[in-house]
Amino acid sequence: MTSWVTSANGDTDFPIENLPYGVFDDGAGPRMGVAIGAFVLDVGKVEHGLDAALFAEPAWNAVMAAGPAIWAALRERLTALLSDETYRTAVEPHLVALEKVALLMPFRVSEYTDFYAGRHHAFNVGTMFRGAENALPPNWLSIPIGYNGRASSVVVSGTPVRRPWGQIKRPEDELPRFAPSARFDLELEMAAIVGQLSDGMVSVAEADAMIFGYVLLNDWSARDIQAWEYQPLGPFLSKNFASTISPWIVTMEALAPFRAPFSHPAEDPQPLPYLSSADNSAQGGLDIHLEALIETPKMRDAKAAPARFTQTNYRHAYWTAAQMVAHHTVNGCNLQPGDLLGTGTLSGPTLDQACALIELTTGGKNPIQLPNGESRTWLEDGDTIILRGWCEKPGAARIGFGECVGTVLPTP
Ligand code: MN
């Protein structure tokens, strides 16, 4: 398919097959936008044929709550407006160059749950914290493990992140100290956005239709604070100071061509019936390429390109978002539009696909080497982490997520 927006037809994350949703500000106040090539469409200003109330507040929550029929109608209309030359005169004045806008939080995060569905990450980190024999907790292969994070500290790409202070007890210390985190880390994750209200148990089949779309997620982690605090109730202050998401919601409709079969290895316990469905097995997986890059202050000064230090794929996740929703609601817990479900760190099976420094450096023992001669064991002040994600396959247009960027600031 082609768009009359020529930049959408070349090398871009945002061809007409993508149409991701965000919130932008060009100086005239925050508005809802749709990315197309090198532009953002001011969607509230075009003839979309939908209730104007859906675009009254600069956040996508109202559209989410309106349900899948409205999601489909909006996408169909946007596709027509941006592909059919006859709409060009009416629509073109409402395109704003992406380079001239600030991208804001695309939706109000209602609640934030972070899961732990990366098997290789769970095994690698578990090995460091508890030894290889006890690396995966006994429940791990049966339950999509998660914890309740804080919605209030989810921030949009571009927001600086401050190194936290906290209580730290190293193995050689007799008592904990209060100090800045010296083991500051990233976690490369995806996050699914719940688009519908649930009240009561949701089946895996129903859950799939409740997911509105996905963003990239960097779950910043202070490993020294985490190691001391995490037992028995899991991560708390080591993670809830900031979690960064990418600014564009890539919808399930845009991701549809990249669905993939999903299964657990035959030798593993198979999911309980409430965690399985024929559709989830047939197409619960998503083939999304992911990578993380670092730009150190030295690279920035030298105007050198950021260095990629890992790449992976969302297909390595052990649980699908639909299974996470089914599990989350199995006890009657309600979900609402704008709930964010982090996947957990999506490390692949080999070390070069590990998605956190704690794995890449084997717990801080083997620094990673960067192309400019620098090395990193943990993140240093001034380091910028850039996450990218995209889908591509023969016969489909390549679509991308844009970037999820955060720079580490020193402790306050
Ligand atoms: Mn995480």
Residues whose N, C-alpha, C, O or C-beta is under 5 A from the ligand:
A	BS01	MN	D114 F115 E187 D219 G344 T345
